[in-house]
Amino acid sequence: MKWTSWLGAAVLLGLVSFVVWSSFRIAGVRCETCIEFEGRRACRAVEGANEEETLTAARTNACALIASGVTQTMACQRTPPASSSCRAE
């Protein structure tokens, strides 16, 4: 093998290693949110980079279980959570 092939393989291995390593460090905050909407309740826990994004994702996931259709989903996502808690990971 030529030295350029070895260099290309090393660079590729380094890039793959970085992607795998960085994917394990994504969570900084873990939030659990419970939503009550039209007599139904769903709770979801999500991990994310910051509290605002994580709460939004948890609300979206919970509403996906209890709302059907675009109109109900939008109304559910505007509903204040029944309970919500976050902690740093």
C-alpha positions as CSV (number, residue, x, y, z in Angstrom):
1,M,0.0,0.0,0.0
2,K,1.1,3.5,-0.8
3,W,1.8,6.0,2.1
4,T,-1.1,8.1,0.8
5,S,-3.5,5.2,1.3
6,W,-2.3,4.8,4.9
7,L,-2.7,8.5,5.5
8,G,-6.2,8.5,4.1
9,A,-7.1,5.5,6.3
10,A,-5.8,7.2,9.4
11,V,-7.7,10.4,8.7
12,L,-10.9,8.4,8.1
13,L,-10.4,6.4,11.3
14,G,-9.8,9.7,13.2
15,L,-13.0,11.2,11.8
16,V,-15.1,8.1,12.6
17,S,-13.7,8.0,16.1
18,F,-14.5,11.7,16.7
19,V,-18.1,11.2,15.5
20,V,-18.6,8.2,17.8
21,W,-17.0,10.0,20.8
22,S,-19.0,13.1,20.3
23,S,-22.3,11.2,20.0
24,F,-21.9,9.9,23.5
25,R,-21.6,13.4,24.9
26,I,-24.8,14.9,23.6
27,A,-26.8,15.0,26.8
28,G,-26.3,17.8,29.3
29,V,-29.8,17.9,30.7
30,R,-32.5,15.3,31.3
31,C,-36.1,16.5,31.6
32,E,-39.4,14.6,32.3
33,T,-42.6,16.3,31.3
34,C,-46.2,15.1,31.8
35,I,-49.0,16.5,29.7
36,E,-52.8,16.3,30.3
37,F,-54.8,16.9,27.2
38,E,-58.5,16.1,26.6
39,G,-58.7,13.7,29.5
40,R,-55.5,11.8,28.6
41,R,-52.1,11.9,30.2
42,A,-48.7,11.1,28.9
43,C,-45.2,11.5,30.4
44,R,-41.9,11.4,28.5
45,A,-38.3,11.8,29.5
46,V,-35.8,13.3,27.1
47,E,-32.1,14.1,27.2
48,G,-30.7,17.1,25.4
49,A,-28.1,19.9,25.2
50,N,-30.0,22.6,27.1
51,E,-33.2,22.8,29.3
52,E,-35.3,24.7,26.8
53,E,-34.8,22.4,23.9
54,T,-35.2,19.3,26.1
55,L,-38.5,20.5,27.6
56,T,-39.8,21.2,24.1
57,A,-38.8,17.8,22.9
58,A,-40.4,16.1,25.9
59,R,-43.6,18.0,25.4
60,T,-43.6,17.1,21.7
61,N,-43.0,13.4,22.4
62,A,-45.8,13.3,25.1
63,C,-48.3,15.0,22.7
64,A,-47.5,12.5,20.0
65,L,-49.0,9.8,22.2
66,I,-52.2,11.6,23.1
67,A,-53.1,13.9,20.2
68,S,-54.2,12.9,16.7
69,G,-54.0,15.2,13.8
70,V,-52.3,18.6,13.2
71,T,-54.9,20.7,15.1
72,Q,-54.9,18.5,18.2
73,T,-51.1,18.2,18.2
74,M,-50.7,22.0,18.0
75,A,-53.3,22.5,20.8
76,C,-51.6,19.9,22.9
77,Q,-48.2,21.5,22.5
78,R,-49.6,24.8,23.7
79,T,-51.0,23.1,26.9
80,P,-48.9,23.9,30.0
81,P,-47.3,20.7,31.4
82,A,-49.1,19.0,34.4
83,S,-45.6,18.4,35.8
84,S,-42.1,19.0,34.6
85,S,-38.6,18.4,36.1
86,C,-35.1,18.7,34.8
87,R,-31.7,17.7,36.1
88,A,-28.1,18.1,34.8
89,E,-26.5,14.9,33.6
